[in-house]
Amino acid sequence: MKICVCIKQVPGSSKVDIDERTGVLKRSGAEAKLNPYDLYTVETALRIKEMLKGTTVTVTALSMGPPQAKEALEEAYMMGADVMVLMSDRRFAGSDCLATSYALSQGIEYLGGFDLVITGKQTTDGDTAQVGPELAEMLGMPSVANVAKVLSAGKDSLTVEYDMPESVNVAKIALPCLISVDKGRYSPRLPSYRRKRGMADAPFLTLTADMLHDKDASHYGLDGSPTQVERIFPPEASNDRTLFKGSAEEAADFIYKGLSAEKLV
Amino acid sequence: MARLVVHSELIDDFEELAALCPFGAIVMGPKGATVDERCRMCLVCTKRSEGRITLEEDAKGPAEGWDGIAVFAETEGGRLHPVGLELLGKAAEMAARSRQKVLAVAVGHGLEDAAEELRHYGTARVVLYDDPAFADYRVDSYTSALFDFVRIYRPGTVLVGATPLGRSLAPRLAARLRTGLTADCTVLDMLEDGSLIQTRPAFGGNIMATIRTPAHRPQMATVRYKVMDMPARRAKATGEIIRASVTDRMRGSGIEVLEVRPKEKVVDLTEADAIVVAGRGLKSQADMALIGRLADALNAQVAATRPLIEAGWQDPRRQIGLSGRTVKPRLIITCGVSGSVQFAAGMRGSGKIVAINSDANASIFDIAHLGIVGDLYEVVPRLTDMIEDGRAI
């Protein structure tokens, strides 16, 4: 079985401010990390691989981003992924969810397709949870979101348990398919030091737009993105507010009086 | 083709220009200054560089022949999810401004009662895809039904509730239509020409973005439950009920639902009247007891921010924010919560916001009605005592 895990590198900190005077974005620190939800993505793939011991299972970690996003792939490799593929090209910059999933679908086509594609629930920077289902649609695969556990994996189908608001469901999905995994039952394994030392020999491929089947630049990046950011601004402050500084006694008293006045206690 | 063009001939101070980019993407290349792959297309440089970096793009005309605002009315077992009604309220308001009609579309089985109810929320049409094949939610099959709806009615805008179901259905539909979709909008507005103005937190930071879908139709957006106000039910029913014909292609699915096990009823944060939230200011899991005591005194629910949920200190169902629940209680008390936009987006509609944080510059104080700069370890126990005693000192 060929498994593809789609992962992303996200900013290490969510601290971004706008300079009120100049309107320029200020991002503190350049540190980045693997999207925390993707630890479960990789773990799920490795569990399936263990489930299918005795048959050939390859786990390919796929990401799109600047060259430094290779670090995220390396983390997946250290956990146990077999191959790392980074889609990195200036022409992918500014992609919204649709353009991102389109580029990923082209990358997956280049890699010869997969029996199973796994994505995380969402990323911590975009928070949209859209790329998984959009990618499934582009690939023409059935998809199930909020997967908590893979119950069994066969040659033609996968049986999964997934969370719905009022129920826990079990479904059989025909392969090839895509699942988006939640932080479910699996706790992600730690990266292996031995694999880290073998990084120099690890299979790694960089994909650029020129290598894809669809080379039309207008389908990628900002051009390929139907949604456009028109304006960014700091969240507005509420105008009816009081800031209190004083001793803990006074503070507690202040809150208590404020709540009593509105019959909230 | 839209791209950033660096006008080297206008550059007098390269360092100053490079400093404009928050992502460090303006670099000196072999042929002069250029923008490299770190660029996130935030376009700050085009606004601040006084013409040294510009965005060049082809003109794209808006799509013609798309009209109406459609709301996906989510149902489970034939019962309407209230988020659909909230969206119909918003749609009616935007439709009045842009002189459009409001349509509701539902997919499921046994939708008669739901359809009748939808007629009371300012709809012109209520379109039903009602078939036994739609009894269980299967995303590929539901997508086919909605795709058929969009193809026939050509609505300029499609709104979907950002429920677990909507969050997987809307993106598949958007991908099939090759159109834009903006997730978890906190504000929606419409221009007279029918352009949808969408606002949501962006760039994973403390920033809001206004997003448009200029050249693609329909414009699609998802909105969390309890973000829009519930409209009043109208006495007069308006919507004409239309039963769409369901084909085998729509029924087809690669998913077979084998089992549906109802969950035991757990506390639903979204329905809570009062909530006490723990944030990163809390030093250890054991200290959650402090928060629990205050919540008990107030007869409130306990909730937490993402870092605490990730640390496993609380049940993920008790997370507030974009990756958790959106809440609108009468009272919310945040303890040691800094107030990221992602968190604020999940609770800013609350009636009374009380914030306790030791950092006077925390962004939570921008939205709190009562802000306390202080140590939660000192304030919270005293406040709990006062409430338990029912007296002020």
Boltz contact constraints between the chains, C-beta under 6 A:
constraints:
  - contact:
      token1: [A, 11]
      token2: [B, 204]
      max_distance: 6.0
  - contact:
      token1: [A, 14]
      token2: [B, 204]
      max_distance: 6.0
  - contact:
      token1: [A, 14]
      token2: [B, 205]
      max_distance: 6.0
  - contact:
      token1: [A, 14]
      token2: [B, 340]
      max_distance: 6.0
  - contact:
      token1: [A, 16]
      token2: [B, 203]
      max_distance: 6.0
  - contact:
      token1: [A, 16]
      token2: [B, 205]
      max_distance: 6.0
  - contact:
      token1: [A, 16]
      token2: [B, 206]
      max_distance: 6.0
  - contact:
      token1: [A, 16]
      token2: [B, 207]
      max_distance: 6.0
  - contact:
      token1: [A, 24]
      token2: [B, 44]
      max_distance: 6.0
  - contact:
      token1: [A, 24]
      token2: [B, 48]
      max_distance: 6.0
  - contact:
      token1: [A, 25]
      token2: [B, 22]
      max_distance: 6.0
  - contact:
      token1: [A, 25]
      token2: [B, 44]
      max_distance: 6.0
  - contact:
      token1: [A, 27]
      token2: [B, 22]
      max_distance: 6.0
  - contact:
      token1: [A, 66]
      token2: [B, 37]
      max_distance: 6.0
  - contact:
      token1: [A, 66]
      token2: [B, 38]
      max_distance: 6.0
  - contact:
      token1: [A, 90]
      token2: [B, 37]
      max_distance: 6.0
  - contact:
      token1: [A, 93]
      token2: [B, 39]
      max_distance: 6.0
  - contact:
      token1: [A, 93]
      token2: [B, 41]
      max_distance: 6.0
  - contact:
      token1: [A, 94]
      token2: [B, 41]
      max_distance: 6.0
  - contact:
      token1: [A, 125]
      token2: [B, 204]
      max_distance: 6.0
  - contact:
      token1: [A, 127]
      token2: [B, 322]
      max_distance: 6.0
  - contact:
      token1: [A, 127]
      token2: [B, 323]
      max_distance: 6.0
  - contact:
      token1: [A, 128]
      token2: [B, 183]
      max_distance: 6.0
  - contact:
      token1: [A, 129]
      token2: [B, 167]
      max_distance: 6.0
  - contact:
      token1: [A, 130]
      token2: [B, 171]
      max_distance: 6.0
  - contact:
      token1: [A, 130]
      token2: [B, 183]
      max_distance: 6.0
  - contact:
      token1: [A, 133]
      token2: [B, 168]
      max_distance: 6.0
  - contact:
      token1: [A, 133]
      token2: [B, 171]
      max_distance: 6.0
  - contact:
      token1: [A, 133]
      token2: [B, 172]
      max_distance: 6.0
  - contact:
      token1: [A, 134]
      token2: [B, 171]
      max_distance: 6.0
  - contact:
      token1: [A, 134]
      token2: [B, 175]
      max_distance: 6.0
  - contact:
      token1: [A, 137]
      token2: [B, 172]
      max_distance: 6.0
  - contact:
      token1: [A, 137]
      token2: [B, 175]
      max_distance: 6.0
  - contact:
      token1: [A, 137]
      token2: [B, 176]
      max_distance: 6.0
  - contact:
      token1: [A, 138]
      token2: [B, 175]
      max_distance: 6.0
  - contact:
      token1: [A, 142]
      token2: [B, 140]
      max_distance: 6.0
  - contact:
      token1: [A, 142]
      token2: [B, 254]
      max_distance: 6.0
  - contact:
      token1: [A, 142]
      token2: [B, 255]
      max_distance: 6.0
  - contact:
      token1: [A, 143]
      token2: [B, 139]
      max_distance: 6.0
  - contact:
      token1: [A, 145]
      token2: [B, 168]
      max_distance: 6.0
  - contact:
      token1: [A, 146]
      token2: [B, 164]
      max_distance: 6.0
  - contact:
      token1: [A, 165]
      token2: [B, 164]
      max_distance: 6.0
  - contact:
      token1: [A, 167]
      token2: [B, 260]
      max_distance: 6.0
  - contact:
      token1: [A, 167]
      token2: [B, 261]
      max_distance: 6.0
  - contact:
      token1: [A, 167]
      token2: [B, 262]
      max_distance: 6.0
  - contact:
      token1: [A, 167]
      token2: [B, 263]
      max_distance: 6.0
  - contact:
      token1: [A, 168]
      token2: [B, 261]
      max_distance: 6.0
  - contact:
      token1: [A, 169]
      token2: [B, 257]
      max_distance: 6.0
  - contact:
      token1: [A, 169]
      token2: [B, 260]
      max_distance: 6.0
  - contact:
      token1: [A, 170]
      token2: [B, 258]
      max_distance: 6.0
  - contact:
      token1: [A, 170]
      token2: [B, 259]
      max_distance: 6.0
  - contact:
      token1: [A, 171]
      token2: [B, 255]
      max_distance: 6.0
  - contact:
      token1: [A, 171]
      token2: [B, 257]
      max_distance: 6.0
  - contact:
      token1: [A, 172]
      token2: [B, 256]
      max_distance: 6.0
  - contact:
      token1: [A, 172]
      token2: [B, 258]
      max_distance: 6.0
  - contact:
      token1: [A, 173]
      token2: [B, 255]
      max_distance: 6.0
  - contact:
      token1: [A, 174]
      token2: [B, 254]
      max_distance: 6.0
  - contact:
      token1: [A, 222]
      token2: [B, 2]
      max_distance: 6.0
  - contact:
      token1: [A, 222]
      token2: [B, 41]
      max_distance: 6.0
  - contact:
      token1: [A, 223]
      token2: [B, 1]
      max_distance: 6.0
  - contact:
      token1: [A, 223]
      token2: [B, 2]
      max_distance: 6.0
  - contact:
      token1: [A, 226]
      token2: [B, 179]
      max_distance: 6.0
  - contact:
      token1: [A, 226]
      token2: [B, 180]
      max_distance: 6.0
  - contact:
      token1: [A, 226]
      token2: [B, 213]
      max_distance: 6.0
  - contact:
      token1: [A, 226]
      token2: [B, 216]
      max_distance: 6.0
  - contact:
      token1: [A, 227]
      token2: [B, 180]
      max_distance: 6.0
  - contact:
      token1: [A, 227]
      token2: [B, 182]
      max_distance: 6.0
  - contact:
      token1: [A, 227]
      token2: [B, 211]
      max_distance: 6.0
  - contact:
      token1: [A, 227]
      token2: [B, 213]
      max_distance: 6.0
  - contact:
      token1: [A, 228]
      token2: [B, 212]
      max_distance: 6.0
  - contact:
      token1: [A, 228]
      token2: [B, 214]
      max_distance: 6.0
  - contact:
      token1: [A, 229]
      token2: [B, 209]
      max_distance: 6.0
  - contact:
      token1: [A, 229]
      token2: [B, 211]
      max_distance: 6.0
  - contact:
      token1: [A, 230]
      token2: [B, 210]
      max_distance: 6.0
  - contact:
      token1: [A, 230]
      token2: [B, 212]
      max_distance: 6.0
  - contact:
      token1: [A, 231]
      token2: [B, 210]
      max_distance: 6.0
  - contact:
      token1: [A, 232]
      token2: [B, 207]
      max_distance: 6.0
  - contact:
      token1: [A, 232]
      token2: [B, 209]
      max_distance: 6.0
  - contact:
      token1: [A, 233]
      token2: [B, 208]
      max_distance: 6.0
  - contact:
      token1: [A, 235]
      token2: [B, 208]
      max_distance: 6.0
  - contact:
      token1: [A, 235]
      token2: [B, 341]
      max_distance: 6.0
  - contact:
      token1: [A, 237]
      token2: [B, 366]
      max_distance: 6.0
  - contact:
      token1: [A, 238]
      token2: [B, 367]
      max_distance: 6.0
  - contact:
      token1: [A, 241]
      token2: [B, 368]
      max_distance: 6.0
  - contact:
      token1: [A, 241]
      token2: [B, 369]
      max_distance: 6.0
  - contact:
      token1: [A, 242]
      token2: [B, 370]
      max_distance: 6.0
  - contact:
      token1: [A, 243]
      token2: [B, 365]
      max_distance: 6.0
  - contact:
      token1: [A, 243]
      token2: [B, 371]
      max_distance: 6.0
  - contact:
      token1: [A, 244]
      token2: [B, 372]
      max_distance: 6.0
  - contact:
      token1: [A, 245]
      token2: [B, 373]
      max_distance: 6.0
  - contact:
      token1: [A, 248]
      token2: [B, 374]
      max_distance: 6.0
  - contact:
      token1: [A, 248]
      token2: [B, 378]
      max_distance: 6.0
  - contact:
      token1: [A, 248]
      token2: [B, 379]
      max_distance: 6.0
  - contact:
      token1: [A, 248]
      token2: [B, 382]
      max_distance: 6.0
  - contact:
      token1: [A, 251]
      token2: [B, 372]
      max_distance: 6.0
  - contact:
      token1: [A, 251]
      token2: [B, 374]
      max_distance: 6.0
  - contact:
      token1: [A, 251]
      token2: [B, 379]
      max_distance: 6.0
  - contact:
      token1: [A, 252]
      token2: [B, 379]
      max_distance: 6.0
  - contact:
      token1: [A, 252]
      token2: [B, 382]
      max_distance: 6.0
  - contact:
      token1: [A, 252]
      token2: [B, 383]
      max_distance: 6.0
  - contact:
      token1: [A, 252]
      token2: [B, 386]
      max_distance: 6.0
  - contact:
      token1: [A, 253]
      token2: [B, 392]
      max_distance: 6.0
  - contact:
      token1: [A, 253]
      token2: [B, 393]
      max_distance: 6.0
  - contact:
      token1: [A, 255]
      token2: [B, 354]
      max_distance: 6.0
  - contact:
      token1: [A, 255]
      token2: [B, 383]
      max_distance: 6.0
  - contact:
      token1: [A, 256]
      token2: [B, 386]
      max_distance: 6.0
  - contact:
      token1: [A, 256]
      token2: [B, 392]
      max_distance: 6.0
  - contact:
      token1: [A, 257]
      token2: [B, 392]
      max_distance: 6.0
  - contact:
      token1: [A, 258]
      token2: [B, 370]
      max_distance: 6.0
  - contact:
      token1: [A, 264]
      token2: [B, 331]
      max_distance: 6.0
  - contact:
      token1: [A, 265]
      token2: [B, 387]
      max_distance: 6.0
